[in-house]
Amino acid sequence: MKWLSGILILFTVNSKAQVPVIDTQHPQKGIYRTIEEFRNNTPSEQGDLVIKTRSTAAQIYLLANKNELRLRDASGAEHKVKNYWGYCDGNNFYIRDYGLNKLLEIGYYCIYEVQTVQPSRGYLNSTDMSLAQFNPPVPLKKVLNIVTGEKFDLTAYNLKKYILPQDSALLEEFRTDRSKRSSLDYYIVRFNQRNKPAI
């Protein structure tokens, strides 16, 4: 009977062990203060998280990010969260980079998209110094190296120069197959399938 209780204890301890983010089926809800916490799927802080989104005008006037993370305490008061890397809502991970951006692919290289807002050329109203019109948000895809924490714009140049040299067969495929060069996401997904980081 002792051996059975020992197995049960061992199973209970192992079931609570954290699984690295690239292997997990159960993202841990909470605030990730560092990339190491994200890699290990171990948020340092949990609680009632609230996302506040700013309008396009507010982003330009305040030179602020599109959204911010707040933590609601027991009394219902919201407090701005500072100095954090990202967060998880229990289903999806978000990285802090010009606001909070959902990770679309998680692996050796994570893909996410930032929305940048820029005023148009004739944006300044000289009468009252207000902004007259805005360009629509411009999406920009980026990648994050989960090992080093480096972020790159997802461009053909960066793919060829910094990412694919780590996988010579995939780099050769990229160089020779002109039809897929416009689908840069494809190469990140393929790289992730073929290469697993040691984290």
C-alpha positions in Angstrom: 0.0 0.0 0.0 3.0 2.4 0.7 4.1 2.1 -2.9 0.7 3.1 -4.2 0.6 6.2 -2.0 4.2 7.0 -3.2 3.0 6.8 -6.8 0.0 9.0 -6.1 2.3 11.6 -4.4 4.7 11.5 -7.3 1.9 11.9 -9.8 0.5 14.9 -7.9 3.9 16.6 -7.8 4.5 16.0 -11.5 1.1 17.2 -12.5 1.7 20.6 -10.9 5.1 21.0 -12.6 5.2 23.8 -15.2 5.6 22.9 -18.8 7.6 25.2 -21.0 5.5 27.6 -23.1 6.4 25.9 -26.4 5.1 22.5 -25.1 2.2 23.6 -23.0 -1.5 22.9 -23.7 -2.4 25.0 -20.6 -1.2 28.6 -20.7 -1.0 30.1 -17.2 -3.1 33.2 -16.8 -1.2 36.1 -15.3 1.5 38.8 -15.8 4.9 37.8 -17.1 7.5 40.2 -15.8 10.3 38.7 -17.9 10.9 36.6 -21.0 12.2 33.8 -18.7 8.8 33.7 -17.0 7.1 33.5 -20.4 9.5 30.7 -21.6 8.7 28.7 -18.4 5.0 29.4 -18.5 5.2 30.8 -14.9 3.6 34.2 -14.5 4.9 36.1 -11.4 1.5 37.7 -10.7 -2.1 36.7 -11.2 -5.3 38.5 -10.5 -8.2 40.3 -12.2 -6.6 41.7 -15.4 -8.2 44.5 -17.4 -7.2 45.8 -20.8 -7.8 49.4 -21.5 -7.8 50.4 -25.2 -7.2 54.0 -26.4 -8.7 55.6 -29.5 -6.6 56.4 -32.5 -6.7 60.1 -31.6 -5.6 59.4 -28.1 -2.7 57.4 -29.3 -1.5 60.3 -31.4 -2.2 63.1 -29.0 -0.7 61.3 -26.1 2.0 59.5 -28.1 0.8 56.4 -26.2 0.4 52.7 -27.0 -2.9 51.4 -28.2 -3.7 49.7 -25.0 -2.5 49.2 -21.4 -2.8 46.5 -18.8 -4.5 47.1 -15.5 -4.9 45.0 -12.4 -8.2 45.3 -10.5 -7.9 44.9 -6.7 -10.5 43.5 -4.3 -12.2 46.9 -3.9 -12.6 47.2 -7.7 -10.0 49.9 -8.2 -7.8 49.6 -11.2 -4.0 50.0 -11.1 -1.8 50.4 -14.1 0.7 47.6 -14.4 4.3 48.7 -15.1 7.5 47.0 -16.0 6.2 43.7 -17.4 7.1 41.6 -20.5 3.6 40.3 -21.4 0.6 38.6 -20.1 -1.7 35.6 -20.7 -5.5 35.6 -20.5 -5.6 31.9 -19.9 -6.0 31.1 -23.6 -3.6 33.4 -25.5 -0.3 35.1 -24.8 0.3 38.8 -25.4 3.7 40.5 -25.8 4.2 44.1 -24.8 5.6 46.0 -27.8 3.8 49.2 -28.7 0.9 48.0 -26.8 -0.2 44.5 -26.1 -0.1 42.2 -29.2 -1.3 38.6 -29.4 1.3 35.9 -30.2 0.0 34.3 -33.4 2.7 31.6 -33.5 4.7 30.2 -30.5 7.9 28.3 -31.1 11.6 29.0 -31.5 10.4 32.2 -33.2 7.1 33.7 -32.1 5.0 35.8 -34.6 2.9 38.8 -33.6 1.6 41.9 -35.3 1.7 45.5 -34.1 -0.6 48.2 -35.3 1.1 51.5 -35.8 -1.0 54.7 -36.2 0.5 57.7 -38.0 -1.1 61.1 -38.8 -1.6 61.9 -42.5 0.5 64.5 -44.3 -2.0 67.3 -43.8 -2.7 66.3 -40.2 -2.2 69.7 -38.4 -5.2 72.1 -38.4 -3.4 75.5 -38.2 -6.5 77.2 -36.7 -6.7 75.3 -33.4 -3.5 73.1 -33.7 -5.6 69.9 -33.6 -5.1 66.8 -35.7 -7.4 66.9 -38.7 -7.2 63.4 -40.1 -5.5 60.0 -39.5 -4.2 57.3 -41.7 -5.7 53.9 -40.9 -3.5 51.7 -38.6 -0.7 50.0 -40.4 -0.1 46.4 -39.5 3.6 45.3 -39.1 4.5 41.6 -38.5 7.3 41.0 -36.1 9.1 37.9 -34.7 10.6 37.2 -31.3 13.5 34.8 -30.8 12.3 32.9 -27.7 15.9 32.0 -26.7 17.6 35.5 -27.0 14.6 37.8 -26.7 15.6 39.6 -29.9 12.8 41.1 -31.9 12.9 41.5 -35.7 10.5 43.0 -38.3 9.3 40.0 -40.4 11.0 40.9 -43.7 12.6 38.8 -46.4 16.0 40.4 -45.5 15.7 39.6 -41.7 14.5 36.0 -42.5 17.5 35.4 -44.9 20.1 37.2 -42.7 19.2 36.3 -39.1 16.7 33.4 -38.9 17.1 30.9 -41.7 21.0 30.6 -41.6 20.4 28.4 -38.6 18.7 25.9 -40.9 20.6 25.6 -44.1 18.1 23.4 -45.9 15.3 25.8 -45.2 17.4 28.7 -46.3 18.1 27.0 -49.6 14.4 26.4 -50.0 13.7 30.1 -49.4 16.4 31.2 -51.9 15.1 28.9 -54.7 11.3 28.8 -54.3 10.2 32.3 -55.5 6.5 31.4 -55.0 6.7 31.3 -51.2 8.9 34.3 -50.7 5.8 36.5 -50.2 4.6 34.1 -47.4 7.2 34.8 -44.8 5.0 33.3 -42.0 5.3 30.0 -43.8 9.1 30.0 -43.2 8.7 30.8 -39.5 6.2 28.0 -39.0 8.4 25.6 -40.9 11.5 26.7 -38.9 9.6 26.1 -35.7 8.5 22.6 -36.8 12.1 21.7 -37.8 14.0 23.3 -34.8 13.3 23.2 -31.1 15.1 25.6 -28.8 17.0 24.4 -25.8 15.2 26.4 -23.1 
